[in-house]
Amino acid sequence: MKNIVNYILFILTFSLIIVSCDPENVIDTPDKGKAETAADYIWDDSNVKTISFSNTSISASSPDVIINGTTATITKAGYYSVSGNLTDGQLIVNAPKAKMKIMLSGVTMSNSTTAPVYIQSASKVIVFLKTGTTNTFSDASIYTNTGEPKATFFSNAYLAFTGDGTLTIQGNYNDGISCDDEIIINNGKINVSALDDAIRAKDYLLIHDGKINCTGITGHALKADSTDVPGRGYVKIDGGDFSLSSAQGDGIHTYKRIIIEDGIFDITSDDSQALRSDSLVLISGGTINVTNSKQGIESPYITIAGGTTNISTSKIAINATFGNSTATADSSLLTVSGGNLNVNSLSYAFSSDGNINISGGTTVLQGALSTSKPVVRYAGEFTISNGLFIGCGPNAGSAIKGFSAASTQNSVKIASSSIATNLINIQNAGGNSLATFKPIRTSYYILFSSPALQTAGSYSIFSGGSYTGGTSQNGYYTNGTYSGGTKKTTFTVSSNITEVSF
């Protein structure tokens, strides 16, 4: 019930945020009669109909299941328990307007010509994964049918998964799990590998919990692709443990929004983006680790408001863009308002075809080695009003840009050919450290801003030395002691933008 209440609150709260950035894409309320309810995930053992597979034969306890060779078709609403092994068979649901629950109680199914599971017609199908069981499905590499079905586990109806069991799907033809409506994962251990998309929903993909392991090859790990209904085509996640990867596609891909409120994510995208939305990416919680990826996050509107996000990429790490090359700034916007953000990029760490705004949180950017790539690139304004920011980059000449004059929090740009990969410490006049930082790659400049950087204050920059105790995250040291460095220079903050060289 808590997840359902949280979802309703999410719609009311975040629709205001989304409207302000992207008014076309308000989260749509589910159709009447198809909204998720707590009752969806309650199983009743008192009136269960059974379907039993035995290699090349099927038996059922109810006439509501029509058996034709190795195909079983469910025709009416109810509770169904499915078990056993079926070679070259199919489970079909053809029950228009019916709501039903199906318990997978240790099933292994394959099909040599099409999809093993085809939810052809229904109003709502809830799939239960029985505790202690593993349920495995694989399809053909070439389908003899045209049109539907077109994935190993294919549905035309609202599709939800719950339970403590395991679902393993191998998509040899196209997608692993695909639905032309919505997919909701309430819980479960779900492993999907697919030639194209691992899990694809048209209207939306909503995940509350579970252990989700998804791999796509030519497609994406998770995807929502509706473009014809306002408020649809989004992925929203408020819990779970995720391992997402794709060789050619994205970790999560939407035509509308990606909303992450909580969860633990390990994402790799060999030749594309970890998170890609044509509309908006909003991260307000969770722990996201992006490694071995070409790019990190790409969307016209990107907001990081909480959680911990760690991104390591070979190309642009976070890119606010509509994908259009324009000579002037557009409305693209990258916002960091909270959380911990750590970026390690061989290209731009931050890039925006419009503006960048920092209003909270802790942001640490490790820039490229190439002198053609400053750590931050923007076409409009780069402002800071609150939060701690540290970024370093190479000597990119005139391409180096610090914070804009419209910033209301003080910042300093430190430039020196001797920064390199040395430990850099900034102290106030009383000898108290504001920050200790070490570039991963040879750097020429550091951008630094903090609420502790006060107007008229005097500060010193030290290089070298050591740091004992505490921790280091992406080159930023905290909760320890700096000592033994060489004082390089002292500066006074006389305006909101200060430039220092040594």
Buried (B, 14 or more C-beta within 10 A) or exposed (E): EEBBEBBEEBBEEBBEBBEEBBEEBBBBEBEEEBBBEEEBBEBEEEEBBBBBBEEEBBEBEBEBBEEEEBBBBBBBBBBBBBBBBBBBBBBBBBBEEBBBBBBBBBBBBBBBEBBBBBBBBBBBBBBBBBEEBBBBBBBBEEBEEEEBBBBBBBBBBBBBBBBBBBBBBBBBBBBBBBBBBBBBBBBBBBBBBBBBBBBBBBBBBBBBBBBBBBBBBEBBBBBBBBEEEEBBBBBBBBBBBBBBBBBBBBBBBBBBBBBBBBBBBBBBBBBBBBBBBBBBBBBBBBBBBBBEBBBBBBBBBBBBBBBBBBBBBBBBBBBBBBEEEEEEBBBBBBBBBBBBBBBBBBBBBBBBBBBBBBBBBBBBBBBBEEBEBBBBBBBBBBBBBBBBBBBBBBBBEEBBBBBBEEBEBBBBBBBBEEBEEBBBBBBBEEEEBBBBBBBEBBBBBBBBBBEBBEEEBEBBBBBEBEBEEEEBEBBBBBEBEBEEBEEBBEBEBEEBBBEBEB
